[in-house]
Amino acid sequence: MLERDRIIEIVVAVSTVLLMLGAMIGIGSEYGGDNGALSTEGGEMLVFAIIGFILLLTLVGIALAFVMNEPGDGLEADDSDAQSSV
């Protein structure tokens, strides 16, 4: 059975990918031509959607790193380790 943390990561990843696919489908249906090609404005919207997706995944990754950080993982800042032993 999968751990709770792994299930949360999977759900968040799948939902962000579905959001991106929905945005791409919406852009394609709104700005697509009769011949199946995107208009210039549709291409720009698709580029903005891809940039937004990258930024969204970056923010989600940072948020998950902070939310799912457990004290025993060694990821927290410890003042005694940060200081040099002179």
N, CA, C and O of each residue as an XYZ file, in Angstrom:
344
protein
N       0.831     -1.180      0.000
C       0.000      0.000      0.000
C       0.878      1.247      0.000
O       1.950      1.261      0.605
N       0.432      2.258     -0.659
C       1.193      3.496     -0.743
C       1.090      4.296      0.543
O       0.092      4.226      1.259
N       2.142      5.057      0.822
C       2.128      5.922      1.986
C       1.213      7.115      1.742
O       0.882      7.443      0.603
N       0.814      7.755      2.834
C      -0.076      8.911      2.755
C       0.561     10.043      1.960
O      -0.105     10.683      1.146
N       1.847     10.294      2.190
C       2.547     11.365      1.486
C       2.581     11.113     -0.020
O       2.380     12.035     -0.810
N       2.831      9.889     -0.409
C       2.905      9.543     -1.832
C       1.533      9.716     -2.496
O       1.455     10.171     -3.637
N       0.462      9.359     -1.799
C      -0.883      9.517     -2.350
C      -1.208     10.992     -2.552
O      -1.803     11.364     -3.564
N      -0.818     11.839     -1.591
C      -1.046     13.277     -1.721
C      -0.297     13.823     -2.930
O      -0.852     14.612     -3.695
N       0.953     13.414     -3.110
C       1.738     13.869     -4.258
C       1.110     13.434     -5.576
O       1.077     14.210     -6.531
N       0.617     12.213     -5.639
C       0.001     11.709     -6.864
C      -1.270     12.482     -7.184
O      -1.491     12.867     -8.332
N      -2.105     12.712     -6.177
C      -3.366     13.432     -6.389
C      -3.096     14.857     -6.856
O      -3.764     15.345     -7.767
N      -2.137     15.519     -6.251
C      -1.822     16.897     -6.644
C      -1.261     16.927     -8.062
O      -1.635     17.795     -8.851
N      -0.380     16.004     -8.398
C       0.211     15.977     -9.739
C      -0.839     15.690    -10.804
O      -0.867     16.353    -11.841
N      -1.693     14.717    -10.558
C      -2.720     14.370    -11.541
C      -3.712     15.517    -11.719
O      -4.133     15.809    -12.839
N      -4.081     16.161    -10.625
C      -5.048     17.256    -10.745
C      -4.453     18.460    -11.478
O      -5.167     19.123    -12.230
N      -3.169     18.759    -11.282
C      -2.572     19.867    -12.028
C      -2.426     19.531    -13.511
O      -2.581     20.407    -14.362
N      -2.132     18.285    -13.822
C      -2.045     17.886    -15.235
C      -3.428     17.940    -15.881
O      -3.551     18.373    -17.027
N      -4.462     17.511    -15.173
C      -5.819     17.604    -15.714
C      -6.239     19.059    -15.913
O      -6.936     19.379    -16.875
N      -5.819     19.934    -15.010
C      -6.093     21.357    -15.173
C      -5.423     21.895    -16.431
O      -6.025     22.668    -17.177
N      -4.187     21.489    -16.666
C      -3.475     21.926    -17.866
C      -4.137     21.385    -19.134
O      -4.286     22.113    -20.115
N      -4.527     20.133    -19.117
C      -5.209     19.561    -20.284
C      -6.533     20.269    -20.551
O      -6.890     20.515    -21.703
N      -7.259     20.595    -19.484
C      -8.508     21.331    -19.642
C      -8.278     22.711    -20.240
O      -9.049     23.164    -21.085
N      -7.215     23.379    -19.800
C      -6.888     24.693    -20.361
C      -6.512     24.575    -21.833
O      -6.911     25.411    -22.644
N      -5.749     23.543    -22.183
C      -5.353     23.358    -23.581
C      -6.555     23.026    -24.462
O      -6.662     23.521    -25.584
N      -7.445     22.200    -23.961
C      -8.649     21.868    -24.726
C      -9.524     23.095    -24.890
O     -10.064     23.339    -25.969
N      -9.667     23.875    -23.816
C     -10.455     25.105    -23.894
C      -9.882     26.099    -24.888
O     -10.626     26.711    -25.654
N      -8.572     26.263    -24.883
C      -7.925     27.172    -25.832
C      -8.095     26.656    -27.255
O      -8.359     27.432    -28.173
N      -7.945     25.357    -27.436
C      -8.098     24.784    -28.769
C      -9.506     24.915    -29.315
O      -9.695     25.167    -30.505
N     -10.492     24.746    -28.453
C     -11.870     24.861    -28.934
C     -12.284     26.314    -29.145
O     -13.116     26.601    -30.006
N     -11.715     27.224    -28.372
C     -12.071     28.639    -28.498
C     -11.355     29.314    -29.666
O     -11.964     30.097    -30.395
N     -10.066     29.016    -29.850
C      -9.255     29.716    -30.845
C      -8.891     28.847    -32.046
O      -8.136     29.286    -32.914
N      -9.407     27.641    -32.109
C      -9.102     26.765    -33.236
C      -9.900     27.139    -34.461
O     -11.051     27.563    -34.360
N      -9.287     26.981    -35.616
C      -9.958     27.281    -36.873
C     -10.670     26.061    -37.427
O     -10.658     24.988    -36.825
N     -11.289     26.242    -38.582
C     -12.004     25.136    -39.228
C     -11.051     24.059    -39.737
O     -11.422     22.888    -39.828
N      -9.828     24.455    -40.065
C      -8.864     23.488    -40.600
C      -8.039     22.814    -39.501
O      -7.121     22.053    -39.805
N      -8.346     23.076    -38.253
C      -7.654     22.434    -37.138
C      -6.426     23.172    -36.657
O      -5.717     22.675    -35.782
N      -6.155     24.345    -37.203
C      -4.985     25.115    -36.791
C      -5.415     26.212    -35.821
O      -6.536     26.717    -35.894
N      -4.512     26.572    -34.916
C      -4.783     27.654    -33.977
C      -4.551     29.002    -34.651
O      -3.711     29.135    -35.540
N      -5.306     29.985    -34.213
C      -5.056     31.343    -34.674
C      -3.829     31.883    -33.948
O      -3.307     31.243    -33.035
N      -3.379     33.050    -34.354
C      -2.220     33.664    -33.709
C      -2.503     33.944    -32.248
O      -1.660     33.699    -31.384
N      -3.676     34.450    -31.977
C      -4.063     34.730    -30.590
C      -4.156     33.440    -29.779
O      -3.797     33.426    -28.601
N      -4.627     32.373    -30.383
C      -4.690     31.083    -29.710
C      -3.316     30.530    -29.388
O      -3.116     29.925    -28.335
N      -2.365     30.736    -30.294
C      -0.996     30.308    -30.039
C      -0.389     31.047    -28.862
O       0.311     30.461    -28.036
N      -0.668     32.353    -28.796
C      -0.176     33.139    -27.664
C      -0.809     32.660    -26.357
O      -0.127     32.554    -25.338
N      -2.085     32.377    -26.385
C      -2.769     31.893    -25.184
C      -2.197     30.540    -24.754
O      -2.065     30.273    -23.560
N      -1.863     29.695    -25.715
C      -1.289     28.393    -25.399
C       0.089     28.548    -24.758
O       0.416     27.817    -23.823
N       0.896     29.480    -25.244
C       2.209     29.740    -24.646
C       2.037     30.237    -23.214
O       2.758     29.800    -22.317
N       1.081     31.152    -22.991
C       0.823     31.653    -21.643
C       0.332     30.535    -20.723
O       0.671     30.511    -19.540
N      -0.456     29.622    -21.257
C      -0.940     28.498    -20.456
C       0.220     27.580    -20.057
O       0.256     27.081    -18.932
N       1.151     27.361    -20.960
C       2.312     26.521    -20.653
C       3.194     27.189    -19.603
O       3.660     26.527    -18.675
N       3.427     28.492    -19.740
C       4.212     29.228    -18.747
C       3.510     29.195    -17.393
O       4.152     29.000    -16.361
N       2.192     29.387    -17.399
C       1.424     29.314    -16.156
C       1.500     27.938    -15.520
O       1.565     27.820    -14.296
N       1.492     26.896    -16.342
C       1.595     25.533    -15.838
C       2.939     25.293    -15.165
O       3.008     24.653    -14.116
N       4.006     25.805    -15.766
C       5.335     25.657    -15.178
C       5.410     26.382    -13.836
O       5.923     25.839    -12.857
N       4.897     27.607    -13.799
C       4.899     28.364    -12.545
C       4.028     27.701    -11.484
O       4.390     27.669    -10.308
N       2.873     27.171    -11.903
C       1.985     26.486    -10.970
C       2.657     25.261    -10.367
O       2.574     25.046     -9.158
N       3.318     24.461    -11.184
C       3.990     23.272    -10.670
C       5.151     23.638     -9.750
O       5.432     22.926     -8.786
N       5.822     24.747    -10.048
C       6.893     25.202     -9.162
C       6.337     25.571     -7.797
O       6.877     25.166     -6.768
N       5.256     26.343     -7.792
C       4.639     26.753     -6.523
C       4.075     25.558     -5.764
O       4.199     25.488     -4.541
N       3.462     24.627     -6.471
C       2.908     23.433     -5.822
C       4.032     22.590     -5.222
O       3.887     22.058     -4.122
N       5.144     22.465     -5.934
C       6.276     21.706     -5.407
C       6.854     22.324     -4.151
O       7.177     21.618     -3.196
N       6.986     23.639     -4.151
C       7.493     24.328     -2.965
C       6.517     24.176     -1.803
O       6.927     23.919     -0.671
N       5.230     24.334     -2.085
C       4.222     24.201     -1.033
C       4.205     22.784     -0.456
O       4.102     22.612      0.758
N       4.305     21.784     -1.306
C       4.326     20.402     -0.821
C       5.580     20.128      0.002
O       5.525     19.385      0.982
N       6.696     20.713     -0.381
C       7.935     20.503      0.370
C       7.810     21.060      1.787
O       8.300     20.451      2.738
N       7.159     22.206      1.931
C       7.008     22.788      3.257
C       5.920     22.087      4.070
O       6.083     21.875      5.271
N       4.819     21.731      3.424
C       3.703     21.112      4.148
C       4.043     19.694      4.586
O       3.672     19.284      5.686
N       4.736     18.946      3.749
C       4.989     17.549      4.039
C       6.325     17.316      4.736
O       6.721     16.166      4.923
N       7.029     18.377      5.124
C       8.298     18.255      5.819
C       8.056     17.749      7.237
O       7.297     18.346      8.000
N       8.699     16.660      7.573
C       8.582     16.110      8.915
C       9.878     16.390      9.673
O      10.948     16.420      9.065
N       9.803     16.593     10.975
C      10.990     16.958     11.751
C      12.132     15.947     11.662
O      13.289     16.350     11.785
N      11.876     14.699     11.461
C      12.923     13.687     11.429
C      13.605     13.525     10.092
O      14.520     12.710      9.973
N      13.192     14.278      9.069
C      13.758     14.116      7.734
C      15.108     14.786      7.546
O      15.813     14.488      6.582
N      15.481     15.681      8.446
C      16.740     16.389      8.312
C      16.674     17.560      7.359
O      17.717     18.064      6.941
N      15.473     18.014      6.997
C      15.322     19.117      6.058
C      15.203     20.466      6.754
O      15.283     21.509      6.105
N      15.015     20.453      8.049
C      14.847     21.706      8.772
C      16.209     22.330      9.074
O      17.226     21.638      9.128
N      16.209     23.631      9.268
C      17.441     24.344      9.571
C      17.782     24.162     11.041
O      16.937     24.351     11.915
N      19.019     23.796     11.300
C      19.471     23.605     12.667
C      20.629     24.564     12.909
O      21.626     24.517     12.189
N      20.513     25.422     13.899
C      21.522     26.441     14.147
C      22.870     25.856     14.512
O      23.897     26.435     14.158
N      22.905     24.738     15.204
C      24.192     24.163     15.610
C      24.956     23.620     14.403
O      26.186     23.652     14.398
N      24.262     23.128     13.388
C      24.936     22.638     12.187
C      25.342     23.782     11.266
O      26.323     23.668     10.530
N      24.596     24.885     11.301
C      24.868     25.999     10.408
C      26.088     26.791     10.848
O      26.732     27.423     10.010
N      26.421     26.782     12.110
C      27.560     27.542     12.596
C      28.835     26.736     12.399
O      28.843     25.513     12.542
N      29.897     27.432     12.074
C      31.164     26.741     11.888
C      31.818     26.498     13.251
O      31.661     27.294     14.176
N      32.527     25.426     13.356
C      33.192     25.111     14.616
C      34.605     25.672     14.581
O      35.527     25.040     14.066
N      34.757     26.852     15.131
C      36.058     27.532     15.128
C      36.685     27.452     16.472
O      37.786     27.965     16.672
